[in-house]
């Protein structure tokens, strides 16, 4: 475990952020200690890299809705091409 003052941390933050991947790094500022914990970004499940799916709240909401459909909590129907044209006034 490495403990550094906020002043030392501010002189070379990249060094300590990289170090935090390998070991525990704590920054001390006065009487308060800040633990640096790496968090690895989850892959975007969209094949096209759509940024909407980078937000984990959006992905969680979609998963919840899919589960509701599987559990029968939500009724749905698939629109035929004829019904789509009718609704769009085509």
C-alpha positions in Angstrom: 0.0 0.0 0.0 1.3 3.4 -0.9 0.2 6.6 1.0 1.0 10.0 -0.5 0.1 13.5 0.4 -2.2 15.4 -2.0 0.7 17.8 -2.8 3.0 14.9 -3.9 0.0 13.3 -5.8 -0.6 16.5 -7.7 3.0 16.6 -9.0 2.7 13.3 -10.8 -0.9 12.0 -10.8 -0.4 9.7 -13.8 2.2 7.7 -11.9 -0.1 7.1 -9.0 -3.1 6.3 -11.1 -1.0 3.7 -13.0 0.3 2.4 -9.7 -3.3 2.0 -8.4 -3.8 -0.7 -11.0 -1.2 -2.9 -9.3 -1.5 -1.9 -5.6 -3.6 0.1 -3.2 -2.9 3.9 -3.4 -4.2 6.3 -0.8 -4.0 10.1 -1.0 -3.9 11.9 2.3 -5.3 15.5 2.5 -5.3 16.8 6.0 -7.1 14.2 8.1 -9.0 12.7 5.2 -7.8 9.7 3.2 -8.9 9.1 -0.4 -8.5 5.6 -1.7 -7.8 5.3 -5.5 -9.6 2.3 -6.9 -9.4 1.4 -10.6 -12.7 0.7 -12.4 -12.5 -0.9 -15.8 -15.0 0.3 -18.3 -17.4 -2.4 -19.5 -17.5 -3.1 -23.2 -20.2 -1.4 -25.3 -22.6 -4.2 -26.3 -23.6 -2.4 -29.5 -21.9 -3.7 -32.6 -21.8 -0.2 -34.1 -20.5 1.3 -30.8 -23.7 3.4 -30.2 -22.9 5.6 -27.2 -26.4 5.1 -25.8 -25.3 1.6 -24.8 -22.2 2.9 -23.0 -24.4 4.2 -20.2 -25.0 1.3 -17.9 -28.3 2.8 -16.7 -29.6 2.5 -20.2 -28.5 -1.1 -20.5 -30.0 -2.0 -17.1 -33.3 -0.4 -18.1 -33.4 -2.4 -21.4 -32.6 -5.6 -19.5 -35.4 -4.9 -17.0 -37.9 -4.3 -19.9 -36.8 -7.5 -21.6 -37.3 -9.4 -18.4 -40.8 -7.9 -18.0 -41.7 -9.2 -21.5 -40.3 -12.6 -20.7 -42.3 -12.8 -17.4 -45.5 -11.7 -19.2 -45.8 -8.5 -17.3 -46.0 -6.5 -20.6 -48.2 -7.3 -23.5 -47.0 -6.4 -27.0 -47.6 -7.1 -30.6 -45.5 -7.0 -33.7 -46.6 -4.5 -36.3 -47.0 -5.9 -39.8 -45.8 -3.9 -42.7 -49.4 -3.1 -43.6 -50.2 -1.9 -40.1 -47.0 0.3 -40.1 -48.1 1.9 -43.4 -51.6 2.4 -42.0 -50.3 4.1 -38.9 -47.8 6.3 -40.9 -50.5 7.2 -43.4 -48.7 5.7 -46.4 
